[in-house]
Amino acid sequence: MIAGLLVNAVILGSIYLLFSLGLTLSWGVLKVLNLAHGSIFMFGAFSAYLLTQQTWAATIPLPLLVVFAALVGGLLSLALQKIVFGPILKRASDLHAAELATLIASIGVSLVPIAIALNLSPAEVVNLPLQSTQTTLHSWGPVMISNLQISIVVLAVLAAFVLWLWVSKTQGGRALRTIAVAPGTAELLGIPVARYSALTMFVSGVLAGAAGLLLAANSNAIEAHMGEGLLLKAFAVIILGGVGSIPGAAIGAFVLALAETATVVFLSGGLRSAIAFALILIVLLIRPSGLFGEKAWKRA
């Protein structure tokens, strides 16, 4: 039982992590709380589904579909930055006004991908072709895990590590940290803030699109509102770990997943969200900035 609980927690935590990484990046760097992130997550998967409905594309392997969904998510997120968030941040009189304006705008634009999916979808829930979702099961004692689930775990950990490496160890990452702390100073230092902002949002969308398709393949279901529930979990992960902290997001994702999984196994599935968010509340009472919040960008 314990082994199965841990395996399920790791898989669930990996899904939470993949979804949360892009959101914590945009929130930590650009101060954009992008509530359209869940819609981008869904639309990456839905776009891959639409692609597979073409006769010539019905047999495209899952790895290529993940790349396609990631690109769709990245381009959609980039378009939002160029058309919506960028102009708002540029014209806002102060930081708080900009954050509020982008928050409201993201709520509005999040409805567009959902409306498109609802109008193009032949059913409330659609599925990827069987060729794209076939998996091989591996048995580790009493625990069964598929090669797709192993891939999700590996990709989540690898994405978190590469993102942390980029942010903390590269010249581009130093520029991002400068933008996060003092965007005006970054401009004076000659840092191309607009270019880095666009890159940040593109990477955020890439992670969302890839995560959406991987979750859709794992559950064999795509529906227009699939990102909404995960958006709430992502907020919990980010607040627990600290806004803008990549290691914090990783730890927060697996802590939340373990709490939820243990609640389902030992208590009741109905208490899953209540127990998990009680844990978040306790952590915030002890450390309001989250586990790694204070040093997320200033000292990384």
ZIZI-V757336 format. One record per residue. N is the residue number from 1. RES is the residue in one small letter. BURIAL is + if it has 16 or more other ideal C-beta (glycine too) atoms within 10 Angstrom, else -. Layout:
n->(N N)
res->(RES RES)
burial->(BURIAL BURIAL)
This chain:
n->(1 2 3 4 5 6 7 8 9 10 11 12 13 14 15 16 17 18 19 20 21 22 23 24 25 26 27 28 29 30 31 32 33 34 35 36 37 38 39 40 41 42 43 44 45 46 47 48 49 50 51 52 53 54 55 56 57 58 59 60 61 62 63 64 65 66 67 68 69 70 71 72 73 74 75 76 77 78 79 80 81 82 83 84 85 86 87 88 89 90 91 92 93 94 95 96 97 98 99 100 101 102 103 104 105 106 107 108 109 110 111 112 113 114 115 116 117 118 119 120 121 122 123 124 125 126 127 128 129 130 131 132 133 134 135 136 137 138 139 140 141 142 143 144 145 146 147 148 149 150 151 152 153 154 155 156 157 158 159 160 161 162 163 164 165 166 167 168 169 170 171 172 173 174 175 176 177 178 179 180 181 182 183 184 185 186 187 188 189 190 191 192 193 194 195 196 197 198 199 200 201 202 203 204 205 206 207 208 209 210 211 212 213 214 215 216 217 218 219 220 221 222 223 224 225 226 227 228 229 230 231 232 233 234 235 236 237 238 239 240 241 242 243 244 245 246 247 248 249 250 251 252 253 254 255 256 257 258 259 260 261 262 263 264 265 266 267 268 269 270 271 272 273 274 275 276 277 278 279 280 281 282 283 284 285 286 287 288 289 290 291 292 293 294 295 296 297 298 299 300)
res->(m i a g l l v n a v i l g s i y l l f s l g l t l s w g v l k v l n l a h g s i f m f g a f s a y l l t q q t w a a t i p l p l l v v f a a l v g g l l s l a l q k i v f g p i l k r a s d l h a a e l a t l i a s i g v s l v p i a i a l n l s p a e v v n l p l q s t q t t l h s w g p v m i s n l q i s i v v l a v l a a f v l w l w v s k t q g g r a l r t i a v a p g t a e l l g i p v a r y s a l t m f v s g v l a g a a g l l l a a n s n a i e a h m g e g l l l k a f a v i i l g g v g s i p g a a i g a f v l a l a e t a t v v f l s g g l r s a i a f a l i l i v l l i r p s g l f g e k a w k r a)
burial->(- - - + + - + + + + + + + + + + + + + + + + + + + + + + + + + + + + + + + + + + + + + + + + + + + + + + - - - - - - - + - + - - + + + + + + + + + + + + + + - + + - - + + + - + + - - - - - - - - + + - + + - - + + - - + + - - + + - - + - - - + - - - - + + + + - - + + - + - - - - - - - - - + + - + + - + + + - + + + - + + - - + + - - + + - - - - + - + + + + + + - - + - - + - - - - + - + - - + + + + + + + + + + + + + + + + + + + + + + + - - - + + + - + + - - + + - + + + + + + + + + + + + + + + + + + + + + + + + + + + + + + + + - - - - - - - + - - + + + - + + - - + - - - - - - + + + + - - + + - - +)
